[in-house]
Amino acid sequence: MADPAVASGGPLNAGARGSAGKATSSPAENYLLARRRTLQVVVSALLTESGFESAEKAAVETLTEMLQSYITEIGRCAKAYCEHTARSVPTLSDTVVTLIEMVTNAPVTPKALSAGQKRTHPAHIPSHFPEFPDPHTYIKTPTFREPVSDYQVVREKAATQRRDVERALTRFIAKTGETQSLFKDDITTFPLIAAQPSTIPYLSALLPSELELQALEETDSSEQDDQTDGENTAGNAITDDPGADKENSMLPPSGVVPSTKASEDNVIDNPYLRPVKKPKVRRKK
Amino acid sequence: MNRKKDKGFESPRPFKLTHQVVCINNINFQRKSVIGYVELTIFPTVVNLNRIKLNSKQCRIYRVRVNDLEAPFLYNDPTLEVCHHESKQRNLNYFSSAYTAAVSAVDPDAGHGELVIKVPSELWKQGDDLKVLKVYIEFSLDQPKGGLHFVVPDVEGSMAERGAHVFSFGYQNSTRFWFPCVDSYSELCTWKLEFTVDASMVAVSCGDLVETIYTHDMRKKTFHYVLPIPTAAPNISLAVGPFEILVDPYMHEVTHFCLPQLLPLLKHSMSYLHEIFEFYEEILTCRYPYSCFKTVFVDEAYVQVSSYASMSIFSTNLLHSAMIIDQTPQTRRCLAQALAQQFFGCFISRMSWADEWVLKGISGYIYGLYLKKTFGVNEYRHWIKEELDKIVEYELKMGGVLLHPTFSGGKEKDNPTPHLHFSIKHPHTLSWEYYKMFQCKAHLVMRLIENRISMEFMLQVFNKLLSLASTASSQKYQSHMWSQMLLSTHAFLKSISNVSGKDIGPLIKQWVDQSSVVKFFGSFAFNRKRNVLELEIRQDYTSSGTQKYVGPIKVTVQELDGSFNHMLQIEENSLKHDIPCHSKSRRNKKKKIPLMNGEEVDMDLSAMDADSPLLWIRIDPDMSILRKVEFEQADFMWQYQLRYERDVVAQEEAISALEKFPTPASRLALTDILEQEQCFYKVRMQACFCLAKIANAMVSTWQGPPAMKSLFTRMFCCKSCPNIVKTNNFINFQSYFLQKTMPVAMALLRDGQNICPKDVLNFILDLIKYNDNRKNKFSDNYYRADLIEALTNSLTPAMSINNEVRTVDNLNADVRLILEEITRFLNMEKLLPSFRNTITISCLRAIRQLQKNGHIPSDPSLFKSYAQYGHFVDLRIAALEALVDYTRVERSSAELQWLLSMAQNDPVHYVRHKILGMLCKNPPFTKTTDSALCNEALVDQLWKFMNSGTSHDWRLRCDAVNLYYMLFGLTRPSCLPLPELGLVLNLKEKKAVLNPTIKPELGVGAVMDTPASIGIHGFNTMEDEDIDMETVHDSQAFIHHHLNLLERPSTPGTHTHTHTHTHTHTHTLIAEYRNTHTHHCRGHYIHVTSYKQALDNKKKPAKPGSVRRTSTSAGRG
């Protein structure tokens, strides 16, 4: 499938190199030249078929170039469509869409491949739009299995599934990382993921894992975080003017809050929340 | 020194401290160093104060100034190296006495200190107007090993981003480790504290934060704290780090601090604190004494909880989210403990070490009241029983715990605790376990006092003490009121007698002034003719840790007609007590039976003895004696007691008694209790284990499915499919705890071949398989950990053909299943770690058990990797526990070395402490067993460790002493070669004894006594003080280097010798040594003093006074 890519690179290279082409003799270049020669033969044959008896070399070259560009574009475009639908091998429909895109008449699907009765366009769809594809490509037949209602089976299945997932996951990680073993002779039967010391071990040990955290959020989402942390207050303080600082320092240390302050709801007078003062100026030169 | 007779507080110092400034200018996390200064304001209380003794350890002191005059100083810390130089002495008696002497020599409670400052003569000459002196000391600390702990995670980023922090810690008075001070609980002063830290950090300390000011470069800020309430230096602390700040939403003067990222946990964990506050303030009818309170949660904490004036430092591992069940009560208990100590311990401080029990007792007691209120009476009584059992077990095993030691006499016989291998004279020489038991006993004794005088009076006493102290605290120093804030045994007892008017003297004498507990044996017979219960109560007061009890004892008898209390008097020789019964036996009448609490119940009386009206008997049901009771009554009586007695303590006693009666009736009683939802959950949990034991004893006659299986199925499994457990829902905590416990107990069941029954194992494996926590509001980590523990319990020793190598192929099929589960759990934990890594911990224990039972090869490497620094601390401890066990089982010298080197070098103090503690509990060998591990190198290593390697941590040193005792005993370790010297003449006892290096008695007793005498001397005569510690080590150097005494046990000799040269002891001591030695000592003594003088002369021109002193002392020597 690398062909389109190679082909697209081909003409560019050939064009850029020009005369240098002769000197090279690497296999890739040889392929290029061989393809080009084939196309020249095709163009010549077509010209002959159309009644030309002779053609100038430049004209043949130009036609060859056009043909090659055209084919290359089809390949590139088909590949893009195929990758767009998460496939690696272009299918017929990719090429068809490509050709439609390039405003060529799409090749008709061979009769042998079409099945069923195609739908006709409804009134609101202009007729120049492509036809509907074969019905089997879009018709769905609803099917369902009887849901397993047996509690025991559900639990059994959930348990087994979880266990399988866990085992697969841990085995994978054990295989890809360092392991420890309980047996000296056999290190694969019970592989233990090696213990890795961490720099701040208490974080992972104390904080709930993300899984658990989700559940937690559901229960107490009402908690709001209106605490300002030290750095924030520090940042604010720098911009504060000295006058404001003085006002703050007039406040009593704690406990007895003036009634005016207390009436304001969100003001908590705590010494750790107060802004940091600037150093006194007297020492500055 | 008998404090009881002292009226007020007498300071042992010739000066009084009034105010201290501590200023730390620079904290360098990279280098782990601290620079700062202190300034102490002192009032001399004598004319001509020429020496000031302060405490300071490991600080480098740059300069000392007294009132702006440079002052010369001497620094000597005898605890750095307890026994000097390479003495061949290796017996513990010798070490303990030397250690006690060393601690005494710098004991602030006796007015001593490591740092001796000479007051410039200009200042002391001015004499009698007793002016204020300001002592200014500049100091630094470089990589402190004790006192301050730096936690600096090794990651990228600035110190604040890395979560680096530092905090102060210590066991008892340890503030001297981080700044010079008078490190005594009885020397109070006001404080000004200043800490300059990085702008991204917060410094939390004692007192009110007055202001925070940037430095000029705006890169740092200074926190200014003022503590106007007189506080002792040991109650000062500091924590600096990039803490997240949470102002308590209920009490704005309370602020909480935690490390970055933990704020949500902090919010949840602290949401409860205000209730504890309210509770204490209400019962004590006293406001919290400080104007603010701070809680700081730090990593690598020394202990879980430590309280200081207006702040407490906690381990960060106490924080938890709302999903965690098991940690919640524990954290709340820790908070309550910390807060109780704020009132008694921080605000009210102790007068002397002998009064420690009062403060620990009161804080423990009010903490108990909190437990009762919050967790209920059942929990409280259960806790009291647990604590009582603990102290009884300890004292019976190790000997008595003495709450109020008095060190009056100087005689050898007066050593109050000869059974201990350490001295209880100082907190710093105590074994940690002893200290824990001491605290436990203290609060139990407080409860006994409450029983005697009523809780109301008790609270009145506390209120009185607090209001006295709070009045005193607001006074100026000049009013001399501050000593009211110190609590002594005497003052406490006086207050009790004033308030209650009752004499509790006998109680105090029995439990406080005397160590040990009481051990009762009870049995009875029913005399049908007289309708009398003949009760016999015997005591064992001869074995160690026991004492004789004389006094009242309560006996409760449950009869058919009701429950009756009888107060019996235990007297010298009366063993038998006749108790008249109230009811005739009459089993035919169908009538409800009244219980103690007034409830009337129907009972099936068919089991009881037709002739007797007795249902059950309880001795001392209120636990008002510190005792162990072994009571004999028939199995049916225990069963009735279990079913119908409503007191949880009685139920628990019945359960442990029923273990000895494996009958279907016992089984039925236990099963009924298990099912009864009204029954206290801890009783039901205990019943599970008892049932397992009974089932095992009845294995041949057991009918029906394995014990507890059908019960568990009924309670926790689906109705439609009984083999599948319901999805987890832990909303009912009682059944949660039961669900956790039952599998663990079931796994202990054994069949006829003594292996765990196949269906039990499959049952547990199914529980694991079908465990589903998705719909649960709580985390199931503890439950899963317990399921693994159940798997571990099911293990039995492997059938093995001799010395077969354990491989995967010959693995037992069941074990393979277990191993698979463990592997999966262990691996999943790496991806989704559980709270506090509980699951990994259980897995490690399981693996060790598999190894021990010979299912898999015994190998320490897995545990070693988990024990490394960098794992969560619980995990490390579990791994270390497995390693300690491995070391013992395999007698591995390499592992022992590995453990010891970790105990010496690990960055976390708690881990080091735990290693030694676990080695003591599970020692690789003991003094009575022979082992290849016991060799000279190990003796030397441990000796060195406790002698000099642990000088920065009192607790660790005592742990090392404990371990040494465990391994080698008190005398010279048997693995050492005999020393060359033969006999020594002991003039004191008028006999020749073996060389003291073999037999330790020589001199030890006398040495033990000397510290007290030093203390007394230190008080009275300034002259003696001048020649104590400074000279001691110089003189030792002299002996060893110049006089070249070889293997003589010279250290304690000279030690004491120099100390107490004026003492009468000296002559005996000298006589105990060989003649030559005596000569040397004498000659040497003169040398030393003059040598000292020469040193002094170098510094400054000799003063006439010092010359005179030298000559007098030389003359005496």
Chai-1 contact restraints between the chains, C-beta under 6 A:
chainA,res_idxA,chainB,res_idxB,connection_type,confidence,min_distance_angstrom,max_distance_angstrom,comment,restraint_id
A,Y151,B,S720,contact,1.0,0.0,6.0,A-B,restraint_1
A,Q152,B,C721,contact,1.0,0.0,6.0,A-B,restraint_2
A,R155,B,I724,contact,1.0,0.0,6.0,A-B,restraint_3
A,R155,B,Y770,contact,1.0,0.0,6.0,A-B,restraint_4
A,A159,B,K769,contact,1.0,0.0,6.0,A-B,restraint_5
A,A159,B,Y770,contact,1.0,0.0,6.0,A-B,restraint_6
A,E166,B,R824,contact,1.0,0.0,6.0,A-B,restraint_7
A,E166,B,M828,contact,1.0,0.0,6.0,A-B,restraint_8
A,T170,B,N827,contact,1.0,0.0,6.0,A-B,restraint_9
A,Q180,B,L862,contact,1.0,0.0,6.0,A-B,restraint_10
A,L182,B,I856,contact,1.0,0.0,6.0,A-B,restraint_11
A,F183,B,V808,contact,1.0,0.0,6.0,A-B,restraint_12
A,D185,B,T807,contact,1.0,0.0,6.0,A-B,restraint_13
A,D186,B,V808,contact,1.0,0.0,6.0,A-B,restraint_14
A,T189,B,V808,contact,1.0,0.0,6.0,A-B,restraint_15
A,F190,B,L819,contact,1.0,0.0,6.0,A-B,restraint_16
A,F190,B,T823,contact,1.0,0.0,6.0,A-B,restraint_17
A,L192,B,L826,contact,1.0,0.0,6.0,A-B,restraint_18
A,I193,B,N827,contact,1.0,0.0,6.0,A-B,restraint_19
A,I193,B,K830,contact,1.0,0.0,6.0,A-B,restraint_20
A,A195,B,S865,contact,1.0,0.0,6.0,A-B,restraint_21
A,A195,B,Y866,contact,1.0,0.0,6.0,A-B,restraint_22
A,P197,B,Q868,contact,1.0,0.0,6.0,A-B,restraint_23
A,P197,B,G870,contact,1.0,0.0,6.0,A-B,restraint_24
A,P197,B,H871,contact,1.0,0.0,6.0,A-B,restraint_25
A,S198,B,G870,contact,1.0,0.0,6.0,A-B,restraint_26
A,T199,B,P153,contact,1.0,0.0,6.0,A-B,restraint_27
A,T199,B,D154,contact,1.0,0.0,6.0,A-B,restraint_28
A,T199,B,V155,contact,1.0,0.0,6.0,A-B,restraint_29
A,I200,B,P153,contact,1.0,0.0,6.0,A-B,restraint_30
A,I200,B,G163,contact,1.0,0.0,6.0,A-B,restraint_31
A,P201,B,H871,contact,1.0,0.0,6.0,A-B,restraint_32
A,P201,B,F872,contact,1.0,0.0,6.0,A-B,restraint_33
A,Y202,B,D299,contact,1.0,0.0,6.0,A-B,restraint_34
A,Y202,B,T316,contact,1.0,0.0,6.0,A-B,restraint_35
A,S204,B,P833,contact,1.0,0.0,6.0,A-B,restraint_36
A,A205,B,R836,contact,1.0,0.0,6.0,A-B,restraint_37
A,A205,B,N837,contact,1.0,0.0,6.0,A-B,restraint_38
A,A205,B,F872,contact,1.0,0.0,6.0,A-B,restraint_39
A,L206,B,L319,contact,1.0,0.0,6.0,A-B,restraint_40
A,P208,B,S321,contact,1.0,0.0,6.0,A-B,restraint_41
A,S209,B,L832,contact,1.0,0.0,6.0,A-B,restraint_42
A,D229,B,E244,contact,1.0,0.0,6.0,A-B,restraint_43
A,G230,B,V202,contact,1.0,0.0,6.0,A-B,restraint_44
A,G230,B,I245,contact,1.0,0.0,6.0,A-B,restraint_45
A,P253,B,D208,contact,1.0,0.0,6.0,A-B,restraint_46
A,S254,B,E253,contact,1.0,0.0,6.0,A-B,restraint_47
A,S254,B,S291,contact,1.0,0.0,6.0,A-B,restraint_48
A,S254,B,C292,contact,1.0,0.0,6.0,A-B,restraint_49
A,G255,B,E253,contact,1.0,0.0,6.0,A-B,restraint_50
A,G255,B,S291,contact,1.0,0.0,6.0,A-B,restraint_51
A,I268,B,V247,contact,1.0,0.0,6.0,A-B,restraint_52
A,I268,B,H252,contact,1.0,0.0,6.0,A-B,restraint_53
A,N270,B,V247,contact,1.0,0.0,6.0,A-B,restraint_54
A,N270,B,H252,contact,1.0,0.0,6.0,A-B,restraint_55
A,N270,B,T255,contact,1.0,0.0,6.0,A-B,restraint_56
A,P271,B,L209,contact,1.0,0.0,6.0,A-B,restraint_57
A,Y272,B,I245,contact,1.0,0.0,6.0,A-B,restraint_58
A,Y272,B,T255,contact,1.0,0.0,6.0,A-B,restraint_59
A,V276,B,T212,contact,1.0,0.0,6.0,A-B,restraint_60
A,V276,B,Y214,contact,1.0,0.0,6.0,A-B,restraint_61
A,V276,B,K221,contact,1.0,0.0,6.0,A-B,restraint_62
A,K277,B,E211,contact,1.0,0.0,6.0,A-B,restraint_63
A,K277,B,I213,contact,1.0,0.0,6.0,A-B,restraint_64
A,K278,B,Y214,contact,1.0,0.0,6.0,A-B,restraint_65
A,P279,B,I213,contact,1.0,0.0,6.0,A-B,restraint_66
A,P279,B,Y214,contact,1.0,0.0,6.0,A-B,restraint_67
A,P279,B,H216,contact,1.0,0.0,6.0,A-B,restraint_68
